[in-house]
Amino acid sequence: MTPKSVVIEVQQLRKSYGARLALDCVALDVRAGEVVALLGPNGAGKTTTLSILATLIEPDAGTVRIVGLDTRTHRAAIRRRLGFVPQSIALYPSLTGAQNLQLFLRMHGLDRAAARDACGKALEAVGLADRGDDPIAILSGGMQRRLNLACGLAHQPEVLLLDEPAIGVDPQSRDQILRTIRGLADAGAAAIYSTHYMEEVERLCDRVLLIDKGRVIASGTVAEVIATAGGRPRIEFTFSAEAPAAWYKGIDAIELPHPAGAAGRVALALANVDAVPELLQRARQVAGGLPEFSIRTPNLSDAFMTLTGHSLREGEPD
């Protein structure tokens, strides 16, 4: 595999469940050494995409190539070369961590001695070298998440498919998981990282695909995706009651959508920060005093809300 070669290639991917269109013409590619985020709310199609790439389900249309192999015709060969970390904990609770790892490694064809060696390296990689002999039942949720990751990477796959591997974990476990994934990518693996936590994306990922309702709505680096959404500085006011309509009329600003139940909150994307003094004066007049406000540069969550009209964490389960 040459450096920076395309390892994952997806074209015009479609998948329906009955009348519900889960994926609509999804296209993406990932190169060796890259971590690409699949970012979107629950129900956006992230898990369906990863399940197709992992050869667990078949698409209705489109093509998927992993390390140059078509998933429809080379399923067994592809599975030997990828690691899939599901959102659910995929461990046998009656076994220890080391026993789980060695079982998965034997399934990948390693002999007993090689499996023991790879098990030790995987436990060390996720910071659990001293907990391998503990039963799964006594490990914390964060440790189980780390072990879940270890089971997906212990056989040193060329491709990593990660479905919210750090969901609901403590900060220490989250940090360990992200550092482990980054290290694998730096060593040449290609990874797709599904999440709806944009702070993970900004720390870990080289590129981003924003997905909503089964469609890719933006892609690129974090900065490029934010620019796609306008990239304007944002000012947000919190009024004690609903502000009058168009109280900022005449100022070059765009009102942004806000989460349901956020009565009294007004977020504006500004063409120029020079408009801030005038906005503050008008807000003071409307509220009978200066309301609470904040000014900041836009982030991925802002970009997603601008592009879709709702937040990253809204939606139905995938």
Residue pairs with C-beta under 8 A, 6 or more apart in sequence:
1 7
1 32
1 67
1 158
1 188
2 32
3 32
3 33
3 188
4 31
4 32
4 33
5 31
5 32
6 29
6 30
6 31
7 30
7 31
7 32
7 66
7 67
7 158
7 159
7 190
8 28
8 29
8 30
8 53
8 64
8 65
8 66
8 159
8 190
8 192
9 29
9 63
9 64
9 65
10 26
10 27
10 28
10 29
10 49
10 53
10 62
10 63
10 64
10 65
11 27
11 62
11 63
11 64
12 25
12 26
12 27
12 61
12 62
12 63
13 23
13 25
13 26
13 27
13 49
13 52
13 59
13 61
13 62
13 63
13 64
14 21
14 23
14 24
14 25
14 26
14 59
14 60
14 61
14 62
15 21
15 22
15 23
15 45
15 48
15 52
15 57
15 59
15 60
15 214
16 22
16 60
21 214
22 45
22 48
22 214
23 45
23 48
23 49
23 52
23 59
23 214
24 213
24 214
24 215
25 62
25 215
26 45
26 49
26 62
26 211
26 214
26 215
26 216
27 216
28 36
28 192
28 209
28 216
28 219
30 36
30 190
30 191
30 192
31 190
32 158
32 188
32 189
32 190
33 185
33 186
33 188
33 189
33 190
34 185
34 190
34 191
34 206
34 207
35 181
35 182
35 185
35 191
35 192
35 193
35 204
35 205
35 206
36 191
36 192
36 193
36 205
36 206
36 207
36 208
36 209
37 192
37 193
37 194
37 195
37 200
37 201
37 204
37 205
37 207
37 208
37 209
38 46
38 49
38 50
38 192
38 193
38 194
38 195
38 209
38 211
39 194
39 195
39 196
39 198
39 201
39 208
39 209
39 210
39 211
39 300
39 304
39 312
40 46
40 196
40 210
40 211
40 212
40 304
40 312
40 315
41 196
41 212
41 310
41 311
41 312
41 313
41 314
41 315
42 196
42 313
42 314
42 315
42 316
42 317
42 318
43 213
43 315
43 316
43 317
43 318
44 211
44 212
44 213
44 214
44 315
44 318
45 211
45 213
45 214
45 318
46 163
46 164
46 194
46 211
46 318
47 87
47 163
47 194
47 318
48 57
48 214
48 318
49 192
49 194
49 211
50 84
50 161
50 162
50 163
50 192
50 194
51 57
52 58
52 59
52 64
52 71
53 64
53 66
53 71
53 82
53 161
53 192
54 79
54 82
54 84
54 161
55 71
55 75
55 78
55 79
56 84
58 71
58 72
63 70
64 70
64 71
64 72
65 71
66 78
66 81
66 82
66 159
67 78
67 81
67 158
67 159
69 77
69 78
71 78
80 108
80 109
81 157
81 158
81 159
82 157
82 158
82 159
82 160
82 161
83 152
83 153
83 155
83 157
83 159
83 160
83 161
84 152
84 161
84 163
85 148
85 149
85 151
85 152
85 153
85 160
85 161
85 162
85 163
85 165
86 148
86 163
87 163
87 164
87 165
87 167
87 194
89 144
89 145
89 148
90 148
90 151
91 97
91 100
91 136
91 144
91 147
91 148
91 151
92 99
92 100
92 103
92 136
93 135
93 136
93 137
94 135
94 136
95 103
95 135
95 136
96 132
96 133
96 134
96 135
96 136
97 123
97 128
97 131
97 132
97 133
97 134
97 136
97 139
97 147
97 150
98 119
98 123
98 132
98 133
100 136
100 147
100 151
101 115
101 118
101 119
101 122
101 123
101 132
101 147
101 150
101 151
101 154
102 112
102 115
102 116
102 119
104 151
104 154
104 155
105 114
105 115
105 118
105 119
105 154
105 155
106 112
106 115
108 155
110 118
110 155
118 154
118 155
118 156
119 132
119 154
120 129
120 132
121 154
122 150
122 151
122 153
122 154
123 129
123 131
123 132
123 150
125 150
125 153
125 180
125 183
126 146
126 147
126 149
126 150
126 176
126 177
126 180
127 146
127 176
128 143
128 146
128 147
128 150
131 139
131 143
136 144
136 147
139 147
140 170
140 173
141 168
141 169
141 170
142 169
142 170
142 172
142 173
142 174
143 173
145 165
145 166
145 167
145 168
145 169
145 173
145 177
146 173
146 176
146 177
146 180
148 165
149 162
149 165
149 177
149 180
149 181
152 160
152 162
153 160
153 180
153 184
157 189
158 188
158 189
158 190
159 189
159 190
159 191
160 181
160 184
160 185
160 189
160 190
160 191
160 192
161 191
161 192
162 181
162 191
162 192
162 193
162 194
163 194
164 194
164 195
164 196
165 177
165 181
165 193
166 173
166 174
166 177
166 178
166 195
166 197
166 200
167 195
169 177
174 200
178 200
178 203
178 204
181 191
181 193
181 204
182 204
184 191
185 191
185 206
193 200
193 201
193 204
193 205
195 201
196 312
196 313
198 299
198 300
198 301
198 304
198 312
201 208
201 222
201 300
202 222
202 299
202 300
205 222
206 221
207 219
207 220
207 221
208 218
208 219
208 220
208 221
208 222
208 225
208 300
209 216
209 218
209 219
210 216
210 217
210 218
210 219
210 225
210 300
210 303
210 304
210 307
211 217
212 304
212 307
212 308
217 307
217 308
218 225
218 228
218 229
218 303
218 307
219 225
220 228
222 300
225 300
225 303
226 298
226 299
226 300
226 302
226 303
228 303
228 307
229 298
229 302
229 303
229 304
229 306
229 307
230 254
230 269
230 298
230 306
231 298
232 254
232 269
232 270
232 271
232 298
233 269
233 270
233 273
233 295
233 296
233 297
233 298
234 256
234 267
234 268
234 269
234 270
234 295
234 296
234 297
234 298
234 302
235 253
235 267
235 268
235 270
235 276
235 279
235 293
235 294
235 295
236 265
236 266
236 267
236 268
236 293
236 294
237 243
237 265
237 266
237 267
237 268
237 283
237 291
237 292
237 293
238 264
238 265
238 291
238 292
238 293
239 264
239 265
239 266
239 283
239 286
239 287
239 291
240 264
240 287
240 291
241 263
241 264
242 263
242 264
243 264
243 266
243 283
243 286
243 287
244 286
247 282
247 283
247 286
248 255
248 268
248 279
248 282
251 275
251 278
251 279
251 282
252 270
252 271
252 272
252 275
253 268
253 269
253 270
253 271
253 275
253 279
254 268
254 269
255 266
255 267
255 268
256 267
256 268
256 269
256 302
256 305
256 306
257 305
257 306
257 309
257 310
258 265
258 266
258 267
258 305
259 310
259 311
259 314
268 279
269 298
269 306
270 276
270 279
273 295
276 295
280 290
280 293
283 290
283 291
283 293
284 290
284 291
298 306
300 312
301 311
301 312
304 311
304 312
305 311
305 312
